[in-house]
Amino acid sequence: MMPERRAATVTTSLEPGPFAPRMARSAVHRALADADPTVAEQAMLLTSELVTNAVIHTHTGVVLTVSVDDNWVRILVEDGDQRLPTPSTSSGPHGGFGLHIVERLAHAWGTTMADDGKAVWFELPLRPVDRLDTNDELHRALG
């Protein structure tokens, strides 16, 4: 049984540039230090993709917010550009996979508009479903 976790939110401002994705991954890693390693790795990957997109396409500062409670992690990447992100139709050796990865791995994702830009967010469950849970549910359903 995993220990109970208190709800926590961490916000970090990042300057646009090549170090922003690494700094964002580090912030997520710290926020999810006691989470399932698979969930933490997915959260860091998805955060890196969104921050990289913000740096490349908006050229503005980025604000990263990581919110964690007992069941979920929700990550917002805010930038100063109101153009909505759109998945690339031509991915190749130089990128274009970011939002496709987010669509594939996140439980949910979307955008929230603001007067001075937007936030792109995603959510992941903190505890992936494992075989024991699936078997217990099956036994209850059959029992």
C-alpha positions as CSV (number, residue, x, y, z in Angstrom):
1,M,0.0,0.0,0.0
2,M,1.4,3.4,-1.0
3,P,1.6,6.1,1.7
4,E,-1.0,8.9,1.5
5,R,0.3,12.0,-0.3
6,R,-0.7,15.5,0.5
7,A,-1.9,17.7,-2.4
8,A,1.0,19.9,-3.5
9,T,1.5,22.4,-6.3
10,V,4.9,23.7,-7.5
11,T,5.3,26.5,-10.0
12,T,8.5,27.3,-11.8
13,S,9.3,30.1,-14.2
14,L,11.6,29.2,-17.1
15,E,13.5,31.4,-19.5
16,P,13.1,30.5,-23.2
17,G,16.1,28.7,-24.4
18,P,17.8,25.3,-24.7
19,F,18.0,24.7,-20.9
20,A,14.2,25.1,-20.3
21,P,13.2,21.5,-21.0
22,R,15.9,20.1,-18.7
23,M,15.0,22.5,-15.9
24,A,11.3,21.5,-16.4
25,R,12.2,17.8,-16.2
26,S,14.1,18.4,-13.0
27,A,11.2,20.2,-11.4
28,V,8.8,17.3,-12.3
29,H,11.4,14.8,-11.1
30,R,11.5,16.5,-7.7
31,A,7.7,16.8,-7.4
32,L,7.3,13.1,-8.2
33,A,10.2,11.8,-6.2
34,D,8.0,9.3,-4.3
35,A,5.8,8.4,-7.3
36,D,5.9,5.2,-9.4
37,P,9.0,5.6,-11.5
38,T,7.1,4.8,-14.7
39,V,4.7,7.6,-14.0
40,A,7.5,10.0,-13.2
41,E,9.3,9.1,-16.4
42,Q,6.2,9.6,-18.5
43,A,5.5,13.0,-16.8
44,M,9.0,14.1,-17.4
45,L,8.9,13.1,-21.1
46,L,5.5,14.8,-21.7
47,T,6.6,17.9,-19.8
48,S,9.8,18.1,-21.9
49,E,7.8,17.8,-25.1
50,L,5.4,20.6,-24.1
51,V,8.2,22.9,-22.9
52,T,10.2,22.3,-26.0
53,N,7.2,23.2,-28.1
54,A,6.7,26.4,-26.1
55,V,10.3,27.4,-26.5
56,I,10.5,26.7,-30.2
57,H,7.1,28.0,-31.3
58,T,6.4,30.9,-28.9
59,H,9.8,32.4,-28.0
60,T,8.3,33.6,-24.7
61,G,9.0,32.7,-21.1
62,V,7.3,29.6,-19.8
63,V,5.6,28.9,-16.4
64,L,5.5,25.3,-15.4
65,T,3.0,24.2,-12.7
66,V,3.0,20.7,-11.3
67,S,0.0,19.7,-9.2
68,V,0.1,16.4,-7.3
69,D,-2.6,14.8,-5.1
70,D,-3.2,11.3,-4.0
71,N,-4.3,10.0,-7.4
72,W,-3.2,12.4,-10.1
73,V,-0.4,14.6,-11.4
74,R,-1.5,17.5,-13.5
75,I,1.1,19.6,-15.4
76,L,0.5,23.0,-17.0
77,V,2.9,24.7,-19.4
78,E,2.0,28.3,-19.8
79,D,3.4,30.6,-22.5
80,G,2.8,34.1,-23.8
81,D,1.4,33.1,-27.2
82,Q,-2.3,32.7,-27.9
83,R,-1.9,30.4,-30.9
84,L,-3.2,27.0,-30.1
85,P,-0.9,24.0,-30.5
86,T,-1.7,21.7,-33.3
87,P,-0.3,18.2,-33.9
88,S,2.1,18.2,-36.8
89,T,1.1,16.4,-39.9
90,S,4.7,16.0,-41.0
91,S,6.9,14.4,-38.4
92,G,10.5,13.6,-39.2
93,P,14.1,13.5,-38.0
94,H,13.9,17.1,-36.7
95,G,10.7,16.7,-34.6
96,G,7.0,17.0,-35.0
97,F,6.2,14.1,-32.6
98,G,5.6,16.1,-29.4
99,L,1.8,16.4,-29.3
100,H,1.4,12.9,-30.8
101,I,3.4,11.6,-27.8
102,V,1.2,13.7,-25.4
103,E,-2.0,12.4,-27.1
104,R,-0.7,8.8,-26.8
105,L,0.6,8.8,-23.2
106,A,-1.5,11.3,-21.3
107,H,-4.8,10.2,-19.6
108,A,-6.1,13.6,-20.7
109,W,-4.7,16.8,-22.2
110,G,-5.8,20.1,-23.5
111,T,-5.4,23.8,-23.7
112,T,-6.7,26.7,-21.5
113,M,-6.7,30.2,-22.9
114,A,-5.6,33.3,-21.0
115,D,-5.6,37.0,-21.7
116,D,-1.8,36.9,-22.1
117,G,-1.3,33.5,-23.7
118,K,-2.3,29.9,-23.1
119,A,-1.6,26.8,-21.0
120,V,-1.2,23.4,-22.4
121,W,-1.8,20.7,-19.8
122,F,-1.9,17.0,-19.2
123,E,-2.9,14.6,-16.5
124,L,-1.6,11.2,-15.5
125,P,-2.8,8.8,-12.8
126,L,-0.2,8.4,-10.2
127,R,-0.8,4.7,-9.8
128,P,-0.9,2.6,-13.0
129,V,-3.3,-0.3,-13.0
130,D,-1.4,-3.5,-12.2
131,R,-2.3,-7.2,-12.5
132,L,-3.2,-7.5,-8.9
133,D,-5.9,-4.8,-9.1
134,T,-7.2,-6.3,-12.4
135,N,-7.4,-9.8,-10.8
136,D,-9.1,-8.4,-7.7
137,E,-11.7,-6.6,-9.8
138,L,-12.3,-9.8,-11.9
139,H,-12.8,-11.9,-8.7
140,R,-15.3,-9.3,-7.3
141,A,-17.2,-9.3,-10.6
142,L,-17.3,-13.1,-10.8
143,G,-17.8,-13.6,-7.0
